[in-house]
Amino acid sequence: MRLAGHVARMGEERGVYRVLVGKAEGKRPLGRPRLRWVDNIRMDFQEVGCGYMDWIGLAQDRDRWRTLVSVGNEPSGSVKCGEFLD
């Protein structure tokens, strides 16, 4: 998640940022859609108890992002997301 915050603070014109939030062009193969990097980050937020939030906006504030990443490293259930975002 630390790297995702770094990439989210990059400008929209950067290639790495476009990989983070973009969708691939063209037709996709049959079957289950592949997970994107942003999908994995959203699942990580749900595990921490943050649900769906504007994590790209949150990453713009480095101090709050570092706090969130440190909560993500705690054992499950020991700290809730809302306790430090208020």
C-alpha positions as CSV (number, residue, x, y, z in Angstrom):
1,M,0.0,0.0,0.0
2,R,2.9,2.3,0.5
3,L,3.8,2.1,-3.2
4,A,0.1,2.8,-4.1
5,G,0.2,6.0,-2.1
6,H,3.4,7.1,-3.9
7,V,1.9,6.4,-7.3
8,A,-1.4,8.1,-6.4
9,R,0.5,11.3,-5.6
10,M,2.1,11.3,-9.1
11,G,0.4,13.3,-11.8
12,E,-2.3,11.9,-14.1
13,E,0.1,12.2,-17.0
14,R,2.5,9.7,-15.6
15,G,2.4,6.2,-17.1
16,V,2.5,4.4,-13.7
17,Y,-0.5,6.4,-12.5
18,R,-2.4,5.4,-15.7
19,V,-1.6,1.7,-15.0
20,L,-3.0,2.1,-11.5
21,V,-6.4,3.6,-12.4
22,G,-6.8,2.8,-16.1
23,K,-8.5,0.1,-18.0
24,A,-7.0,-1.9,-20.8
25,E,-8.1,-1.2,-24.3
26,G,-9.7,-3.8,-26.6
27,K,-11.7,-6.9,-26.0
28,R,-11.1,-9.0,-22.9
29,P,-11.1,-12.8,-23.0
30,L,-14.1,-14.9,-21.9
31,G,-14.4,-15.7,-18.2
32,R,-13.9,-13.9,-15.0
33,P,-12.5,-10.3,-15.4
34,R,-8.9,-10.0,-14.2
35,L,-8.2,-8.1,-11.1
36,R,-6.5,-4.7,-11.5
37,W,-4.1,-3.2,-9.1
38,V,-6.7,-0.8,-7.9
39,D,-9.1,-3.7,-7.2
40,N,-6.4,-5.3,-4.9
41,I,-6.0,-2.0,-3.0
42,R,-9.8,-1.8,-2.5
43,M,-9.8,-5.3,-1.1
44,D,-7.0,-4.3,1.3
45,F,-9.0,-1.4,2.5
46,Q,-12.0,-3.7,3.2
47,E,-9.8,-6.0,5.2
48,V,-8.7,-3.1,7.4
49,G,-12.3,-2.0,7.8
50,C,-12.2,1.1,5.7
51,G,-14.7,0.0,3.1
52,Y,-15.0,2.1,0.0
53,M,-13.3,5.4,0.4
54,D,-11.5,7.9,-1.8
55,W,-8.1,6.4,-1.1
56,I,-6.4,8.4,-3.9
57,G,-7.5,11.6,-2.3
58,L,-6.4,10.3,1.1
59,A,-3.0,9.4,-0.3
60,Q,-2.4,13.1,-1.2
61,D,-2.0,13.7,2.6
62,R,1.2,11.8,3.4
63,D,0.8,11.8,7.1
64,R,-2.7,10.4,7.0
65,W,-1.6,7.8,4.4
66,R,1.3,6.7,6.6
67,T,-1.1,6.2,9.5
68,L,-3.4,4.2,7.3
69,V,-0.5,2.0,6.1
70,S,0.6,1.4,9.6
71,V,-2.9,0.3,10.6
72,G,-2.8,-2.1,7.6
73,N,0.2,-3.7,9.1
74,E,-1.5,-4.3,12.5
75,P,-3.1,-7.7,13.2
76,S,-6.6,-7.9,11.9
77,G,-9.3,-6.4,14.1
78,S,-6.9,-4.6,16.5
79,V,-7.4,-1.1,15.1
80,K,-10.4,0.2,13.1
81,C,-10.0,2.5,10.1
82,G,-12.4,5.1,11.4
83,E,-10.4,5.6,14.6
84,F,-7.7,7.6,13.0
85,L,-9.5,9.1,10.0
86,D,-11.9,11.3,12.0
